[in-house]
Amino acid sequence: MSENIDYSTFKRFIHKEEAEDLVLFFQEKGIVCRLKDNTTHFDVSFSNNPMLNDFHVEVASHDFLRADELLQAEMEKSIHEIESDYYLFSFSDDELLEIVRKRDEWSSFDFVLSKHILKQRGVDLDQAVIQENFENRVEELRLEEKAPQWMIVGGYLAAFSVIFLIFLPELAIPFALLLGVTMRFRYKTLPTGEKVKFYDASSRKHGAVIIVLAIFFSVIALFVAQTVFDRLFS
């Protein structure tokens, strides 16, 4: 049953304990969620850098908004415990209103605290307006983006460079595939939990073509290399 649930990333952490605490909180509230470890398991620098950690708390899409509401309610309990030197207290009203409008770019705590500070300053925040802003922001984020020109050009150059041996195939092929796959399959999660395509149809088409070219030219390059090797050493 759980395998058929559509999960979306709700929050990311670099510390596993914090992620586990949030998962436990949600589970106690009846939210369907899980912890996913996307940490890079091989650190080439051997520095054990915690910034390489990437723990995702994923929530079932149908529980996404309720999870956000529960977390906000929990954050409100600690509002009065915050120190007066917390950085948001130095923000202007316009800056705080921007946080309220673009709540997806900030933590739940900063969103709740921003509303609290604005209320203390006498700025009236109507819940209907906040909801309308939220819905407008969702529609704004839903818009697909055009891939930057360097990605498109770089993907084609890397793919074609394989057959002309301009760059080492072991470098060009992964680079071309990385750009192609990113343009073709990258998605983003909306504040509602819904997953939508990140790049527009034209960019996704370029991504698909780059993937096909990279694979096709790689096969040809391998065939040519094998033929040359056989002739030289047969």
N, C-alpha and C positions, 0 to 999 in steps of 0.2 A: 504493500500500500504506500509506504513512504517513498518508494522509488518513483512513483508517479507524481509526486509533489513538485511543483515548480518553485524553486528557491531563487531568491535574489539577494545580493549582498546588501546588508543593512548598514554595517559599520566595519571598518578595518582597524586593526591594532598591531602594534609591534611587540606588545607584551602579552603573552598567552594568558596570564592570570586575569588580566582585565577582560579579555575576550570571554574567558570561562565564567567570570562573574556576570557578564551580561547575558550569556546563554542561560545560566542558572536563574537569573531574574525573570527572563522571558518564560522559561519552563514553568516556574511557579505561578505565572499569570495565565498559563494555558496557551501560550504562543508557540506555534510550530516552528522550530528553528534548529540549527545545527552549527557546529564549529568546523571550519575548513582551514587546514594548514597549507598555505601557498608559499611557505618559506623556501628560500633558495637553500637547498640542502648542502650544496658544495660551495664553500667560500674560497675563491681563488686567492684571496689575500691572506687567508688563515688568521684573520684578525678577530673572528667571532663578533663581528659588528652587529649589534642588535637592530640597527636600521634595516638590515637585510630580512628581518622577520616580517611576515605578512600573514596575519591571522584574520580570517573573514568570519564574521557572524552573519550567517545567512538565515533569512526568515522566509517562510512560505509567502508567496505573493499575495494570497488572499488575507493574510494577517499583517501585511506591511503597515498599513495606516494605523491599525489598532496598536501595533507595537510602538509606533512613533508616539501615539497619544499617551500610552502607558509610561514611556520613558520620559516624556515631558512632564507628566504628573509627578514622577519620582524626582525629577530635577527641581521642581518647584519647592519640594520639601527642604532643600538645602540652600535655597536662595538667601535666606537671612544669615547663613553662616559664612558667606563669602567675605573676604577681607576688602576693605575700602580701597586698597591699591590695585585691585584687579583691573586689568587693562581696559575693559569695556567702559569703566566709569569715566574715562578720559575721552570717550567718543562723543561726537556731536550728535544732536538729534537726527540729523540727516543720515549720518553713518549708521546709527542704530536702526533707523527705519529701513536702510538698505539691507541690514542683516535679517530683519523680519521678512523683507521681500524675497531675499535670496537665501532662505533658511537651509537649502540643500548644500550650500557651500560652507556652512558652519556647524558646530556641534549642537546637539539638542540643548545643552546647558547654556551656550551662548545665545541661542534663540530665545529661550525662556527668560534669561537674565536681561536681555535687551528689552523685551516687553516690560519687564518689571521696572527697569530704570526709566523708560519712557513714561510709564504710569506715574512714577514718583515725581517726574518733572512736569506733570500736568498735561502730557500729550495723550489725547484720547485715541485709543485703538479699538475700533469697533470689530467684534469677532467676525461679522459678515464681510467686512473689508479685508480682514486678514485671510479669510477663506477665499475671497475673490482673487486676491493677490497670489495666493497659493495655486489656484487653478490656472491663472494666467501664466505663472512661472512654469507650470507643468507643460502647458502648450508651447511655451517658448523653448523649453528643453527638448521637446518632441521633434523639433525641426531638425532635419538631417543636414550635415555639413559637407562641404566640398573638400575633398582631400587636397592638401597643399601641393603646389606644383612640383616641389622637390621630391615628394614621395612618388608621384606618377613618373616623372622623368628618371629618377633614380632607379625605380623598379625596372623600367624598360632597358635602361643602360646596363644594369647588372645582368639582366636576362640575356641580352644580345652579346654582352662581353664574354660570355661562356664560350660561344661558338667561335669567336674571333681570338680567344685566348688572351684578351687584353689584361684580365685579372685572373688570379688563381681561381679555378672553378670551386675549390673548397671554401672560398670566401664569397664569391659572387653568387653562387646558387643559394646559400642560406639567406643572404641579404635580399635577393630578389623575392624569395619565397616569403620572407618575413614581411616585406612591404605589401606583397600581393595578398597574403592572408589577412593582414591587418585591415587593408582597404575593403576586402570582400566580406569578412566575418565579424569585424569589431562591432560591438553593441554597447549601449549605455543603459543604466537602470534609472528610471524616473523616480522621483520622490514617492510615487504611488506603488512602487515595486514592479511596475511594468517594464519589460525589456524592449527596446527599440533599436533599430539600426543606427549606427553612428554616422556613417557616410552615405551620401546620396546615391541614386541609381547609377549615375554616370561614373562615379568613383568606384563603386562596387564592380562595375563592368570592367574598368581598367584593372582592378585587382584580379579578377578572374582570368583576363588575358595574360597578365604577367605571370600568374601561376602556371598556366598552360605552356607559355613560352619557356619559362625556366626549366620545366620538366622536359619539354621537347628538345631544347638545345642541350640539356645535360645528357640526354640519351645519345644524341648525335656526337657530342664531344667524347663520351666514353667509347663509342663505336670507333671514332677516328683514332683515339689514343690506343685502343686495343689493336687496330689494324696496323698502325705504325710500329707498335711493339712487336707484333708477330713478324713483320717484314724485317725488322732489324735483328731479331734474335732467333729467327727460324732457320 
